[in-house]
Amino acid sequence: MALVGNTIRKVSLVLGALWIFLFPTFVFSQASFYQGKTITIIQGRDAGGTGDLRVRALVPLLQKYLPGNPTIVMEYMPGGGSRKAANHIYRTARPDGLTIGNLSAGMVSLAVLGEAGVLYDLDKFFYLGSPYSSYHAVFLSRKGAGLNSPEKLRAASGVRIGGQSVGFSTYNEGRLFAYVLGLKDPKFVTGYSGTELDPALIRGEIDARSTGADTIEQRNPDWLEKGLVDFHAILEIPKGNKHPKFARLPEIESFARSDKQRKVITLQRAFRVTGAPFILPPGVSKERVEALQQAFRKTYRDPEFHREYKKLTGDDPTPLLPEDHERAIREIPRDPEVIDLFKNLAGSGPLPPR
């Protein structure tokens, strides 16, 4: 294994040197442009959550691999399931290669579903990949709610499920869990940041939420050690990818009662595989797109990034390279009937009937 790793590293070094040898004008012109400049990464979320930590793990390596080693700063633009930030990148950001978006997977699902307020075209962004493409969404409730079995969950009326904003990926998953598990008249409480949801749950402001398995391990290990919450189900992305700490949880698909429900679960998996997209606005020059894509490729492959990502998030990165990212978005299923069902799930109204 070590021999294989050494061989890959040697090949990467040779390819990097060959690139500079064959395309010196390209490399040095981009270095000249980026040197002394500042790149702004606009995140479609609040600061401090797991999504923010994923970006922060990547930034030092990205700065290292970008020609000219520009300064990189953050700007946070939460709202509308990353819709606000995506609209800004598409319509307002200058196409000069100095503004990068990092958004939740919700920006992909909102566009595919044709939701109101989407003022961007997925196919016109330039994609820079994602630091992860596998995910484990876990549905849980606070111990004090007394909902420690699927039967009790279904018998309770008006369970309060917390979320960030309508259309945000964890909000959508909370709605999906409630729908497939068959909860009775659940109430969805939004307006929290990712870091505010957990204390709100323990204080009893909400009864349940969906969150990432790696987030629990990193941010709330006492939930596992002290049994402060009840875990009910997990959504494996991709299917069959077991999480070591939650391998015994039932997969959400085991609760599905129809082929239509299974298809909507498959659609959510397809959305989540796109991870947390890094994007550039339309109109960025080919040379700068290529320079940024190459810097992201090198970052994703760097062992130092993998170590920092693990330290900050508690999980191993599963990078999606730029070219794979574009393909994953193109291949999302577009079944009209399933799209209509998912639109209801991702909206703010009552859940559709099972």
C-alpha positions as a printed Julia matrix, in Angstrom:
354×3 Matrix{Float64}:
   0.0    0.0     0.0
   2.83   2.38    0.9
   4.56   1.47   -2.37
   1.39   2.35   -4.32
   1.12   5.68   -2.46
   4.77   6.51   -3.2
   4.3    5.65   -6.86
   1.21   7.92   -7.1
   3.09  10.78   -5.47
   6.04  10.37   -7.86
   3.72  10.3   -10.88
   1.95  13.46   -9.6
   5.29  15.26   -9.25
   6.35  14.22  -12.75
   3.03  15.35  -14.23
   3.26  18.67  -12.37
   6.77  19.27  -13.7
   5.68  18.26  -17.21
   2.76  20.71  -17.05
   5.11  23.6   -16.21
   7.57  22.51  -18.91
   4.94  22.2   -21.62
   2.8   25.2   -20.63
   5.12  27.74  -18.98
   3.3   30.77  -20.4
  -0.02  29.55  -18.96
   1.42  28.87  -15.49
   3.35  32.1   -15.2
   0.54  34.28  -16.61
  -1.85  32.92  -13.99
   0.75  33.4   -11.24
   1.19  36.99  -12.38
  -2.58  37.55  -12.24
  -3.21  35.95   -8.81
  -0.1   37.24   -7.02
  -1.12  39.88   -4.46
  -4.84  39.31   -5.14
  -7.59  38.19   -2.76
 -10.0   35.38   -3.57
 -13.36  35.43   -1.77
 -15.14  32.15   -1.08
 -18.84  32.88   -0.63
 -20.39  30.17    1.54
 -24.14  29.61    1.34
 -24.36  28.95    5.09
 -23.58  30.42    8.5
 -20.11  30.24    9.99
 -19.07  27.48   12.37
 -20.97  24.47   11.1
 -19.6   21.32    9.49
 -19.84  22.81    5.99
 -17.68  25.74    7.08
 -15.12  23.37    8.63
 -14.9   21.41    5.36
 -13.98  24.6     3.53
 -11.48  25.69    6.18
  -9.68  22.34    5.93
  -9.14  22.99    2.24
  -8.14  26.67    2.18
  -4.42  26.46    3.19
  -3.71  23.82    0.54
  -5.71  25.65   -2.11
  -3.7   28.81   -1.42
  -0.52  26.77   -1.75
  -1.47  25.3    -5.15
  -2.98  28.39   -6.76
  -0.51  30.24   -9.03
   0.73  33.34   -7.21
  -0.53  32.09   -3.81
  -3.33  34.66   -3.38
  -4.98  35.48   -0.05
  -8.29  33.62    0.52
 -11.08  35.08    2.67
 -14.6   33.92    3.59
 -17.96  35.6     3.16
 -21.1   33.96    4.58
 -24.4   34.29    2.76
 -26.99  31.91    4.27
 -30.56  31.82    3.05
 -32.96  29.8     0.94
 -31.04  26.53    1.08
 -27.97  28.21   -0.53
 -30.3   29.78   -3.13
 -29.3   33.32   -2.1
 -25.58  32.63   -2.5
 -26.05  30.74   -5.79
 -28.1   33.62   -7.22
 -25.39  36.06   -6.17
 -22.61  34.03   -7.79
 -24.61  33.64  -11.0
 -25.97  37.18  -11.37
 -23.69  39.55   -9.44
 -20.2   38.12   -8.9
 -17.57  39.4   -11.33
 -16.32  36.63  -13.67
 -12.68  37.39  -12.95
 -11.72  34.18  -11.13
 -11.57  35.95   -7.76
 -14.98  34.85   -6.47
 -15.73  31.2    -5.7
 -18.97  29.83   -4.32
 -19.28  26.94   -1.9
 -22.86  25.85   -1.44
 -24.94  23.09    0.07
 -26.28  20.29   -2.11
 -29.6   22.13   -1.8
 -28.55  24.51   -4.6
 -28.55  21.52   -6.96
 -31.87  20.07   -5.81
 -33.62  23.47   -5.87
 -32.63  24.0    -9.51
 -33.54  20.49  -10.66
 -36.91  20.8    -8.9
 -37.58  24.16  -10.54
 -38.26  25.88   -7.22
 -39.26  29.54   -6.98
 -36.44  32.01   -6.46
 -33.85  30.03   -8.41
 -32.28  32.62  -10.7
 -29.33  30.52  -11.85
 -28.71  27.84  -14.45
 -26.83  24.79  -13.12
 -25.35  24.06  -16.54
 -23.68  27.49  -16.82
 -21.59  27.33  -13.66
 -18.02  26.06  -13.77
 -17.5   23.27  -11.21
 -14.44  22.89   -9.01
 -15.47  19.68   -7.27
 -16.47  18.92   -3.69
 -14.46  17.8    -0.64
 -16.9   14.97   -0.06
 -19.32  12.83   -2.04
 -20.39  10.28    0.57
 -22.65  11.19    3.46
 -24.64   9.6     6.26
 -27.77  11.48    7.29
 -29.08  10.4    10.71
 -32.55  11.1    12.1
 -32.63  11.51   15.89
 -34.78  12.84   18.7
 -33.95  14.19   22.16
 -34.18  11.62   24.93
 -36.66  13.75   26.89
 -39.21  13.51   24.09
 -39.64   9.81   24.85
 -39.7    8.82   21.19
 -37.35   5.86   21.44
 -38.95   3.59   18.83
 -40.49   3.87   15.35
 -43.87   3.01   16.88
 -43.67   5.9    19.35
 -42.53   8.27   16.62
 -45.53   7.35   14.48
 -47.96   7.53   17.4
 -46.87  11.03   18.46
 -48.57  14.01   16.83
 -46.87  17.3    16.04
 -43.24  16.26   16.55
 -41.15  19.44   16.11
 -38.34  18.89   13.62
 -35.65  21.56   13.4
 -33.89  22.81   10.3
 -31.89  25.7     8.89
 -34.0   27.02    6.02
 -36.56  25.64    3.59
 -34.65  23.83    0.84
 -31.44  23.37    2.84
 -30.14  19.8     2.48
 -30.57  18.82    6.17
 -34.08  20.35    6.15
 -34.96  18.24    3.1
 -33.62  15.13    4.81
 -35.59  15.84    7.98
 -38.74  16.06    5.84
 -37.79  12.89    3.95
 -37.28  10.93    7.18
 -40.6   12.2     8.58
 -42.4   11.22    5.36
 -40.94   7.73    4.96
 -41.15   6.92    8.69
 -44.82   7.99    8.65
 -44.85  10.71   11.32
 -48.23  12.21   12.17
 -48.58  15.93   11.41
 -44.93  16.87   12.16
 -44.06  20.54   12.62
 -40.96  21.95   10.9
 -39.16  24.71   12.77
 -36.61  26.67   10.7
 -34.4   29.72   11.15
 -31.55  28.08   13.07
 -27.92  27.95   12.02
 -26.29  24.51   11.99
 -24.58  25.11   15.35
 -27.78  26.51   16.94
 -29.86  23.42   16.17
 -28.05  21.09   18.57
 -28.45  23.17   21.76
 -32.04  23.95   20.69
 -32.69  20.21   20.6
 -31.2   19.59   24.06
 -33.12  22.6    25.51
 -36.37  21.14   24.2
 -37.14  23.86   21.64
 -37.34  21.13   19.03
 -37.88  17.39   19.37
 -35.93  15.96   16.46
 -33.61  16.77   13.55
 -31.6   15.26   10.75
 -27.83  15.71   10.84
 -24.62  14.09    9.59
 -23.09  11.13   11.37
 -19.65  12.74   11.18
 -21.05  15.96   12.68
 -22.34  14.02   15.69
 -18.97  12.38   16.24
 -17.1   15.67   15.99
 -19.47  18.12   17.65
 -21.59  16.04   20.01
 -19.71  12.93   21.18
 -21.59  13.16   24.51
 -24.79  12.31   22.64
 -23.26   8.91   22.01
 -21.43   8.52   25.33
 -24.27   9.71   27.6
 -27.24   8.55   25.54
 -28.75  12.05   25.28
 -30.62  11.3    22.06
 -32.42   8.4    20.4
 -31.26   7.42   16.91
 -33.95   6.15   14.54
 -32.71   5.7    10.96
 -29.89   6.5     8.57
 -29.67   7.49    4.91
 -26.55   5.93    3.36
 -24.98   7.85    0.49
 -24.07   5.97   -1.59
 -26.37   3.11   -0.63
 -24.56   0.33    1.22
 -21.81   2.63    2.49
 -21.96   1.8     6.21
 -20.81   4.25    8.86
 -18.74   2.45   11.53
 -20.51   4.12   14.48
 -24.02   3.79   13.06
 -23.84   0.56   11.07
 -26.66  -1.03   13.11
 -29.18   1.74   12.43
 -31.93   0.75    9.98
 -31.5    2.3     6.54
 -34.35   4.64    5.61
 -35.26   2.53    2.58
 -36.28  -0.33    4.9
 -39.27   1.82    5.96
 -40.4    2.62    2.38
 -43.87   1.32    1.49
 -43.88   1.91   -2.27
 -41.67   2.11   -5.32
 -42.4    5.85   -5.44
 -40.96   6.32   -1.95
 -37.88   4.32   -2.89
 -37.39   6.5    -5.99
 -37.58   9.72   -3.98
 -34.92   8.33   -1.62
 -32.77   7.53   -4.68
 -33.22  11.12   -5.89
 -32.03  12.52   -2.56
 -28.97  10.26   -2.74
 -28.23  11.65   -6.22
 -28.49  15.21   -4.9
 -26.21  14.48   -1.95
 -23.53  12.77   -4.06
 -22.86  16.22   -5.5
 -21.56  17.11   -2.03
 -20.85  20.77   -1.28
 -20.23  22.24   -4.74
 -17.43  24.72   -5.33
 -18.47  26.83   -8.32
 -17.37  29.74  -10.49
 -19.78  32.17  -12.17
 -20.41  32.02  -15.93
 -17.98  34.0   -18.04
 -14.71  33.22  -16.23
 -11.95  32.81  -18.8
 -10.91  29.31  -19.81
  -7.37  29.87  -18.51
  -8.52  30.87  -15.02
 -11.06  28.06  -14.84
  -8.31  25.57  -15.69
  -5.9   27.11  -13.16
  -8.51  26.88  -10.39
  -9.61  23.37  -11.33
  -6.0   22.19  -11.3
  -5.4   23.78   -7.88
  -8.51  22.05   -6.51
  -7.41  18.68   -7.96
  -4.02  18.98   -6.26
  -5.66  20.01   -3.0
  -8.08  17.08   -2.96
  -5.19  14.65   -3.55
  -2.85  16.12   -0.93
  -2.44  13.91    2.2
  -2.15  17.08    4.3
  -5.69  18.08    3.26
  -6.95  14.63    4.23
  -5.36  14.94    7.68
  -6.72  18.44    8.28
 -10.19  17.46    7.07
 -10.23  14.47    9.44
  -9.06  16.65   12.33
 -11.7   19.33   11.79
 -14.72  17.27   10.75
 -14.06  13.85   12.3
 -14.61  12.16    8.95
 -12.45  11.16    6.0
 -12.86  13.26    2.85
 -14.32  11.6    -0.24
 -13.44  14.21   -2.89
 -15.34  14.65   -6.12
 -13.02  16.02   -8.81
 -14.26  18.83  -11.09
 -14.9   16.62  -14.13
 -16.72  14.01  -11.99
 -18.75  16.76  -10.36
 -20.08  17.99  -13.68
 -20.99  14.44  -14.69
 -22.77  13.72  -11.36
 -25.01  16.76  -11.87
 -25.79  15.82  -15.49
 -26.81  12.29  -14.42
 -29.34  13.25  -11.71
 -32.68  11.45  -12.42
 -35.43  13.69  -13.86
 -38.57  11.49  -13.45
 -41.43  14.09  -13.44
 -43.6   12.17  -10.96
 -40.74  11.77   -8.49
 -39.68  15.39   -9.03
 -43.2   16.53   -8.07
 -43.12  14.42   -4.9
 -39.7   15.7    -3.94
 -40.84  19.3    -4.51
 -43.56  18.76   -1.94
 -41.04  17.27    0.47
 -38.58  20.13   -0.01
 -41.27  22.78    0.4
 -42.84  24.37    3.46
 -46.33  22.91    3.29
 -47.77  19.75    4.88
 -46.09  16.47    3.96
 -47.72  14.59    1.07
 -49.76  11.52    1.96
 -47.86   8.24    2.06
